[in-house]
Amino acid sequence: MVAAELPKTIDVAIVGAGPQALTLVTHLLKKKPSMGDRFVVLDPSGQWLRQWQHQFAAYEIPHLRSPAVHHPDPNPHALRTFAESRFDELFPPYDLPGTQLFQDFCQELIRRWQLQNRVIPAQVEHLEPIRQRGQRFRLTMADGRILIARRVVLAISGGVPHLPAWAKALPTHYPGERLCHSHQVDLRRLRLQGEQILIVGSGLTAGHLAVGAIARGAQVLMMARRTFYEKLFDAAPGWLGPKYLKGFHAQTCWQTRWKMIRDARNGGSLTPAVLTKLRRLERSGKLSFYEQCEVHSATWQDNTWQVSCNHPEAHHCITHLPIDRIWLATGSTLNINHWPLLSAVREQYPLTDVEGLPILDQHLRWPGCNLFIMGGAAALRVGPVARNLFGGKLACDRIVPALIKSDRLGVIS
């Protein structure tokens, strides 16, 4: 089906076409079906969930980390109903949907809500508030096209890959594929038989990459500053309801909220199933763990990496070991002040932030203008699970009422 063309003006422009954007659209249409012709969705791929699907395929992730009740449909039971004949694709202990099941469900969701052609292929490069006939935004695309929107919702991750200091300091005379951040790795394209691979990081991405590399004949070293530990979800289940969120929302100190978010997520963790698989691979001699250990330096010579680290015992083991590839599963850094897309917005509407997270109003709106933000950047309002599927639902609970009842809520027109 052919994607819609970019109009000249629109009521609501949604930037991004991932799970959170899809969640917003279905919740918005459920509350007010007449909004169907009043919004556009903008994404470089021109397709729903393209980046999400690519990441799951590139890492060969077998199932989601979120339970079956968390998905983009307004009906929490919709995925279970869809999976009635595919219960073997719901994984214990909390019916975690298999990757293919979830993708099929989302495609059915897109068809049911008639959203197949709603994503316009467009890369938004500049977002500028304008004051003509009331407040509007000028969205400039990479190809020069311009869209004027009354309201804008950013449903993008916005994170920048985090690189350790030693990696940033490396001269660039090594082949790019021999040291790269995890977001650049696609297991499907690699032949790794006989290679030694160092994976830096303690999170689930590191675990998936290790399993995939070993399946391709590689020997893997996993290194982390901390001890590898297991956790079923990114944050404790109490964050998926009032048990913890009530206290979070009652907290009036934004700095304290930020600390609560940091402590709840507590860095990278592995699911029990993945850690069990990794320990089994360790016992078979295909994997080595280096815990409470950091790379001190890396030198590219004779077509391999020579690595030194800060742990005496590990250093003795690693320093003479030729390493073919280094993958940095070191996550991303989210700082609203570093988003080029928002430079004009920040200039016209200065905003207070805490450690790079913006202090938005109760409807996740940038104070002073009709710009709404979903995803991890909304965590100070939504909580530690802001970037997750359930966080998308929590964000919709705040944004949708503002979009359909803007006059009552005092939105600038």
C-alpha positions, 0 to 999 in steps of 0.5 A: 500500500502506498504511503500517504503524501506529506501535507502542507499543514496538519493538526498533529505531527507524530515523529517516529513510528516505533511501538510507542508511536503506534501505542499513541495512535491506537489510544488516540483513535479509540478515544476520538475516532475523528482524529483519524484525518488530523495526524501524520506519522513521520519516520525515515523508513516509511514503515511501522516498527521498522527499527524495532524489528531490525534490532530484534532480528539483528540480535536474534532475540527470541522473545520480549522481556515484557509480559503479554499484557504490554503492547500497543493495543488499548485492550490489554487482553488483545495479544493473549486473544490473538495468541489463542492458537499459538500459546507455545509462543508465550514464554514463562514465567509471565507469558513473554511473547515470542518475537514473531508472535509480537510482530504478527500481532502488531501487523494485525493491529495495524491492519485492524486500525487501518494504519497500513499507509499512515507512515510518511517516509520523512526524516525530520531534521529541524523543528522550529516554533513559529508564531503565525496565527497562533503557535505552530511548528515548522518541521523541515525534512532532510529533503527540504520538504516542510510541514506546518503542524499545530502540535508535535509529539516526539516518539523517538528514543533520542539516545546516543550510543555510549562509548567508554573513554578508552574507545573514544581515545583510539586512533581510527586506523583499525577496520570499523567492523572490528570495534563497534557499538552493539547497535551496529552489530547484525549477527545475521551478516557475520561469519565468526568461526574461530574468532575471539570476541570481547563483549563489554557490558552486563546487559541483555544486549550483551547476553544476546550477542554472546549467544549469537556469536558462540552459535557462529563458532566464536569464543567469547569474553564478556567483561563488565564493571560490575558483577553479572546479575539476573533480573526478569524485567528492566525494573521491578514489577512494582513499577508497572503499577501503583505500588511504586509509582504512587510514591514516585509521583508523590515525590516533588523533588526532581533530583530525587525522582531522577535518583529513583529512576537510576536506582530502579533500572540499576544498569544492565541486567540479564534475564534468568533464562539468558544468564542460565544459557551463558553459564552453561556456555561458560561450563562448556568452555566457549565463554569467559566472564570477567566481572568487576573489570574494565578495559584500560587500553586496546591496541590494534596490531597484527590484525588483532586487538591487544587488550589490557584491563584493570583487574590483575588476574583478568589482565594476566589472562587477557593481555596476551590473548589476540582478540578479533572483535570488540563489541561495546554493549554499553547502552546509550546516553539520553540528554535532551540538551544534545538533541539537534532537533530541539535547538530552536525549541530550547532557544525559544522556550528554555526548559529545566532538566535534571541530568539531561531529562526534561521537566515536562508538564503533567501531560508530557508537554514542553512548558510553553508550547504544544510539543509532547515527548514520549519514551525515555526522555519523559521518565521524570513524569512517567517513571523508570519504565518510560522507555518500555511498552508499558511506559508508552501506555502510561505516556498515552494516559497523559498525552491523549487527553491533552490532544483531544481536549486541548481547549479545556486543558489550556493548551496554547492554540 
